[in-house]
């Protein structure tokens, strides 16, 4: 039985996220926006099911933040 790796805490552009790999779903990652509105975040799923690198995770967070209203968490 395999388990998902430990969650990774990341701070990008002053915003804190917790990144979790989904157990049993290779290449799928859930990003929880810790400093944003409660319960907000996003998911990244790689079509080739390969692991997500730190730089790729940071790029995904920046893309999410660029689209999101920091007060509401809603996508513009």
Secondary structure as GFF3:
##gff-version 3
##sequence-region A 1 76
A	DSSP	beta_strand	8	12	.	.	.	ID=ss1
A	DSSP	beta_strand	15	21	.	.	.	ID=ss2
A	DSSP	beta_strand	28	33	.	.	.	ID=ss3
A	DSSP	beta_strand	41	45	.	.	.	ID=ss4
A	DSSP	alpha_helix	54	67	.	.	.	ID=ss5
###
